[in-house]
């Protein structure tokens, strides 16, 4: 026991106030395009497994579909595509993520606590692992009043991972119906947003918005915990709008 207390004392506080400060430069984040170097050869378009790249007058990357596989980087002979360690900014341009703002919104809008129900509709578990990191000592979202709950009847926010499979279609719809209004629905990761590399098959429906209305999408394959926190903040802002409109408005629909 004394050794345990000694270890705790030596380790100190591991929870970070600034959750962005330790993003490694080696992290494979958003793919960025240098339009001045692009020859419009179309190799990146042909090799992209999710059809996230289009070329018209310039090259465009749909980050809601991108799975960060890096195939386009290997096939681009002109090095017009670059791998960054940036996280896709889902918040409005004028709105910047701040932990204090998240805490304030939870207190003001939710009365001090935000309850999340996670629904896995057929993910590979990568998004689930990143989501579980929110509860570890580094991020420790419980300090802001965020908790994961077992019952959708207690939830304010549904966090949905994976493309929707036929076998889990019923579980998703029943969970959605059991969650009281107004509610926030968040589709997490490329599979949940657009269907990912699997898309529509005999056993897979694909994107979450094809089954239930979606308020917030968090791109990434998988998205980092920081991106999930941004999604939660954006969801709260949308929740606040619903309350102002009467409190019984159904979730809005997001299409890709």
Order of alpha helices (4+ residues) and beta strands (2+ residues): alpha-beta-alpha-beta-beta-alpha-beta-alpha-beta-alpha-beta-beta-beta-alpha-beta-alpha-beta-beta-alpha
